[in-house]
Amino acid sequence: MKKGDSANTLKYVSLVTLTLQNAILGLSMRYARTRDGDMFLSSTAVLMSEIVKLLTCLALVYNEAGSFKGLLDTLDKQIIKQPIDTLKPPIK
């Protein structure tokens, strides 16, 4: 498989994974809010959702990198060494 094909595959796997995760999150929060019993803080649910997203993204990058060292190298190259790209606001 070519490097470009691998990058496209990772892009689509990431998109599908995060879309499913967000859909499941919405459904599970709706279910939890409508049932009887103790409630939870919305801020706690949001924090846990972001932690799950972070772990999902790290797992996908780890899978692509193939090793823990590769994961760290990728994170260093894409985030630490490109601070301007990391901090850019989204294009509207």
C-alpha positions as CSV (number, residue, x, y, z in Angstrom):
1,M,0.0,0.0,0.0
2,K,1.3,3.5,-0.9
3,K,1.8,6.1,1.8
4,G,-0.9,8.3,0.3
5,D,-3.4,5.4,0.4
6,S,-2.5,4.8,4.0
7,A,-3.1,8.5,4.9
8,N,-6.5,8.4,3.1
9,T,-7.5,5.2,4.9
10,L,-6.5,6.7,8.3
11,K,-8.4,9.9,7.5
12,Y,-11.6,8.0,6.8
13,V,-11.2,5.5,9.6
14,S,-10.8,8.5,12.0
15,L,-13.8,10.3,10.6
16,V,-16.1,7.2,10.9
17,T,-14.7,6.4,14.4
18,L,-15.2,9.9,15.8
19,T,-18.6,10.2,14.1
20,L,-19.8,7.0,15.7
21,Q,-18.4,8.0,19.1
22,N,-20.2,11.3,19.0
23,A,-23.5,9.7,17.9
24,I,-23.2,7.1,20.7
25,L,-22.3,9.8,23.2
26,G,-25.4,11.8,22.3
27,L,-27.7,8.8,22.6
28,S,-26.2,7.6,25.8
29,M,-26.4,11.0,27.5
30,R,-30.0,11.4,26.3
31,Y,-30.8,7.9,27.8
32,A,-29.1,8.7,31.1
33,R,-30.9,12.0,31.4
34,T,-34.4,10.5,30.9
35,R,-34.1,7.6,33.3
36,D,-34.9,7.7,37.0
37,G,-32.1,7.9,39.5
38,D,-29.1,10.0,40.3
39,M,-28.1,12.6,37.8
40,F,-24.6,13.5,36.8
41,L,-23.1,16.9,36.0
42,S,-23.1,17.9,32.4
43,S,-19.5,19.2,32.7
44,T,-18.4,15.7,33.9
45,A,-20.0,14.1,30.8
46,V,-18.2,16.6,28.5
47,L,-14.9,16.0,30.2
48,M,-15.2,12.2,29.9
49,S,-16.3,12.6,26.3
50,E,-13.1,14.6,25.5
51,I,-11.0,12.1,27.3
52,V,-12.5,9.3,25.2
53,K,-11.9,11.3,22.0
54,L,-8.3,11.9,23.0
55,L,-7.7,8.2,23.7
56,T,-9.4,7.2,20.4
57,C,-7.3,9.6,18.4
58,L,-4.1,8.4,20.2
59,A,-5.1,4.8,19.5
60,L,-5.6,5.6,15.8
61,V,-2.2,7.3,15.5
62,Y,-0.6,4.5,17.4
63,N,-2.1,2.0,15.0
64,E,-0.7,4.0,12.1
65,A,2.7,4.6,13.6
66,G,3.1,1.0,14.6
67,S,5.0,1.5,17.9
68,F,5.0,3.7,21.0
69,K,8.2,5.5,19.8
70,G,6.5,6.1,16.4
71,L,3.5,7.6,18.2
72,L,5.7,9.9,20.2
73,D,7.6,10.9,17.1
74,T,4.4,11.6,15.2
75,L,3.0,13.7,18.1
76,D,6.3,15.6,18.3
77,K,6.4,16.3,14.6
78,Q,2.8,17.2,14.2
79,I,2.1,19.2,17.4
80,I,5.3,20.3,19.1
81,K,7.3,21.2,16.1
82,Q,4.4,23.0,14.4
83,P,2.9,25.2,17.1
84,I,1.4,27.7,14.7
85,D,-0.6,25.0,12.9
86,T,-1.6,23.5,16.2
87,L,-2.9,26.9,17.5
88,K,-4.6,28.1,14.3
89,P,-8.3,28.8,14.6
90,P,-10.6,26.8,12.3
91,I,-11.4,28.3,8.9
92,K,-14.9,29.7,8.7
